[in-house]
Amino acid sequence: MATEAYPKELTLSMNDNHFTIENTAQGEVISQLIQKIRSNYVSPEMAEKICIHIDQTWKNGEYRELTDGDLFALGLTIQLQEVSHDEHLWVRYHAESIPSGEAALRFNQIWQEQQKNNAERENFGLHKLDILPGHIAYINLRYLHRVEWARDKIASTMQAIATCRAAIIDLRECTGGYPETVCLLCSYFFDEKPVHLISIYWRDEDKTQEYWTSPQVVGLRFFNQPLFLLTSSETFSAGEALADILQSHKRALVIGEKTDGGSHPGASFYLHEHFEAFIPIGLSFNPVKGKDWEGEGITPDILMPAPHSFNTAYRLALEEILSRIDADKPQEFQLAGKIHTALHELE
């Protein structure tokens, strides 16, 4: 194993309020990184290519000048992705120490409490919820946090929009999350009949897991109303999964830019007191499309610059609602008037 080739001693010093990582500590980080990638990366063949490249680069002395923690992590990440072209594979430097352990950090209670606190501070990924003129819900979603943490927030959000005539979900800054949370949210957009949304092969367990909509959700579903998703080149991972699923089932219209292209779910691993590696351990598979979106991204139904996608989605939502209105009913007649006003303002 490559761990035998590097010194085991760890040395960190303080310099101008920044941690400086010494070469012995660099060697330990790289040793642990190679070991974790070989044992866990979803493609064993690619894992070997990555490890050989990182090992050789270290032996050539190319990391030794990167004594700043952030720069060292960035240098490793660039090298990892240069070989794998997998943006889910990265190394991160932490100024504060992180919990140690051989297993993935998701099994560490201290780490999970820290992540849960972060999720709470981020309002479980919900950046904004608004009800627009025309009775259209707007949801700005930045992250799909672990389902047991985000379940109540998702339920309350869906109840807040339950009587809306349409919804726009803004995924332009949604950079990831958990497949279980994607499935819970998707469950609100279908009826009670279970729908197979995605399958994931997990290398660590050597099994394929199917993800389906839930036959039961808290509160009302949102399965008859028009649904629009906004994407950008920054939309990534679980954000892409949500767009891919709803688009492939023709449940939503996707508008904006082609997404980044990362479909390999993974886990965080401890490398060193101040270094974490995120390593892909899963292969996603869309049962409708028969493939994943790794390296390709999701192509929107309406391709356009991301800054213009909201106005387009809002206009289409207003027009769709207007086409469904029964103007003979007084309340519907009033709504039609508000929609015409909103369309005029958009123009």
N, C-alpha and C positions, 0 to 999 in steps of 0.2 A: 504494500500500500504506500501511497505517496506521503502519508503522514510520517514515515520513518526518515524521509529525506530532509525534513525541516527541523530547526531547533524548536524545543518545546517551551523555552522561557518566554514570558510575556513582559514587555517593557513599554510603559507609557509615561511620557513626561509632559509637564506643562510649559508652554512657551507663548508669552503674550496672550494669555487667556485662551489658547487653542491647544488641544491635545496634539502632541507630535508622536507619531507611531514609529518606533524603532524597527530596524530590519528584522530582529528576532521575532517581534510581534507580527510583522508582515508575513514572515514565513509560517507562523502558526495559523494566521487567518487563511492563507492560501492552502495550507495543508488541510484544514477543516473544510474549506470550500470544495476542494477536489474530492474529498471523501464523501461529502454530502451530495454532490452532483452525481458521482458514480452510483451511489446507493439509491437515489431518489428521482433523478431527472426522468421524465416520462419516456424518452427515447434512449435506451442504453447505447445504441450506436452513436448517436449525436453526443451523448454524455462523454463517451471516450474521446471523441474529437475535441470537445471543449477542454477536457482535463489535460490532454496532451499539449494543447496550445497554451493554456495557463501555466502549466509546469515549465514548458520551454521558455516562455516569456520571463518567468521568474528567474530561471537559471541564467538567462541572458542579461540579468540585472536591470531590466527595464522598469521595474516597479520601485527600485530602491530610492529614487529621488522623490517619490511621492510620500513624503513624511507627514503631510497634513491628512488628518483622518478623512475628511470629505473628499479630497482629491484622490486619495488611495482607493476609496470606495468607487468613485466615479471612473477611475482608470480600470479597475476590475470589471465594472459593469460594461464599459465600452468594449473590452476584450471579449467578454462573455457573449454579448449580442453580435459582435462582429463575426463570430463563428456560427452561432445558433440562429441568428436573425429572430430571436424570440424575446420580445420586449417584456415578457413576464419574468425573465431571468435577470436578477440584479442583486447588488450588494449595497447596503445602507450603513452609514456611520451614525452612531448615537452618542451624543455628548454625555448623557447619563448612562450608567451601566444598565444592561438588560439581563433578564433572568437566564441562567445557564441550564444546559441539559442536552442530552444526546438526541432525544426525540424532537419532533416538530414542536415549535413554540405554542401551537394551539392546545397542547396537552399540559401546558404550564399555567397553573391557576393565577399566579402573579401577573403573567403576561396578559392573560385573558381579562383580568380586572382592569389593567391599564387600557386595553383596547376598548372595553365596554365604556370606560370613562370618556375616551376619545369620541366614541359613537354618540354618547349623550351630549357632549359639547357641540357636536355637529348636527344635533337634532335628528339623529339617525339617518342622515343623508338628505332629508327634506329641506331644501334651501328656501323655497317659497311656495305658498299655496294662495291662489287668488281666484275669484269668480269674476269673469269678464262680462261686459255688456253682451247680451244675447244668451246669458245663462250658460257660459262656457267655462269649464274649469281649466285653470293653468297650474301645472305642477312642475316646479323646477327641482329635478332630482340629481344630486351630485354623487351619491354612493348608495349601494344596497347592502347595508350592514347585516351582520349575522341575524338569522330569522328570529331566534329566541329573544333578541334584544329589540328588534325593529317591528315585531308583530303588532304591538298595540298602536304604534305610530301609523303603520300601514292601514290598520282597521279604522282608526279615527279619521285618517285622510280620506279613505274611500267613503266613509259615511258623510263627510263634509261635502262631497261632490255627488252623492247618490242621485239627487234630483236634477242634476245639470243635464243639458241637452247634448253636450259633446265635451270632449276633454282633449287638451294638448299637454303632452308630457315632454318636457324639455330635457333631453339627454346630452346636450352639447358639451356639458362639462362633467358628465358622468363617467368616471374612470375605473369603476370596478365594483366588486361585491361578491356575494355568495349565491350559488345556484338555487339553494332552497328558498332564498328571499325572492329571487326572480320568479320562481314558480308560485310562491304565495301571491305576489302581485298579479301575475298572469291569471291566477284563479278567479280574480274579480272580473276579468274581461271575457270569460266564457261562462256558459251555463253549467248546470250541475254534472253533466256527463263528463267523466274524466277524459282529459286530452293528454296524449304523450307529447311532451314539450321538447325534451332533450335527453340524450344519454351521455354519460361520461365514463370512460375507462380510467380507473385509478391504478397506477402502477404499484403503489405501496401495498395495496390489498389484492392486486391482480384480479380485479373483478370489474364488471361493467354495471353501473347503476342507472336505472331509468328514473326520470323525473316527470311527474304528472301533475295536472291541476288537481286541486282538492275538491271533493264533492261537497264539502261544507266550508263556509267562510263566515266570519263574524260580520253580521249586518247584511246590507243589500249588495248585490252584484251590479256591475256596470257593463252588461254584455250586449245591449241593444243599441247603445248610443255610439255615434261616430267617434273614432279615436285617431289622433294624429301624434306622431313622434318626430321630434327635432333632433338631428344629429350633426356632428361636426367631425373634423379630422382628429379631434381630441377624444371623441367617444371611444371607450375601450372596455374590453373584458366583459364584465357582467352587464354593462350598459349596452354593449353590442349584442349580447345574448338576448336581452329583452327586445331589442329592435328586430333581431333575426327571427325570433319566435313569432312575434306578433305580425311581422310582415309575411312570413312563410305561410301562416294560417289565414292570411288575408283579413286579419282582424284590425289592423291599423295601417294607415298610410304614412310612410316614412319620408320626411322632407329634409333636405339639407345637403351636407357633404358626405362623401364616402368616409367610413369610419377607419380607425387605426389598424385593426386586424390582429387582435390577440384573443385566442380562444382556449389557451391552455391554463386551466385553474391550477393553483399551486399552494404552497405552504411556506411559512417563515421558519428559518432554522438559525440556531445560535452558532456563531463562528468564534466569537471572542466577546469579552465583556462589553465592547463598544461596537461590535459589528454583527449585522443580521444579513442573511441571504434569503431571498425569496426564490424558490425553485419550483418550476412547473412539475406537477406530479400526475396531471390528468389530461386526457384527450376528449374533447367535446365532439358530439355528433348530432346534427339536426336530422331527425327521422323523416322530415318532409323533403328537405333539399338533398339529403343523402351525403352531406359533407359538413365540415366546419368552416370557419371564416379566418383561420390562422393565416396571416400574411396577406390576406386579400381584403378584409374588411367587409362591411355591409354596404351595398350600393343602394341609395335611396330610390324610392319610386319617383320622386321629383328631385332631380339633382340641381343644386343651386348653392351659392355662397351661404354659409351658416348665418351671417348677420341678417339675411333677408328671409330666412325660413319661417320666423314667427309670423310675420305679416301674411305670408302665403297660407300658412296653416290656419290662421285666424279667419282669413277671408273664405277659405274653403269650408271651414266649420260653420260660419254664418250662412253661407249659401246652402249648405246641406240641411241645416235646421229650417231655413226658410222654405225649402222644398217640401218639408214634412208638416208644415203648419196648416191647421184647419182654420182659415181666416174667418169662418162663420162664428167661431167661439170668441166672445169678447176678450177673454184673457189671452188667447192666442193672437188676436188682432193687435193687442198692445205689445206683445212680444215681437211681432212682425215689424211694428214701428220702430222699436229699439234696434232691431237688426238692420233695418234700412239706414238708420242714423249711423250705426257703427260702420257699415259698409261705405257710406259716404265719407266718413272721417278717414278711413283707410285709403280711399282714393285721393 
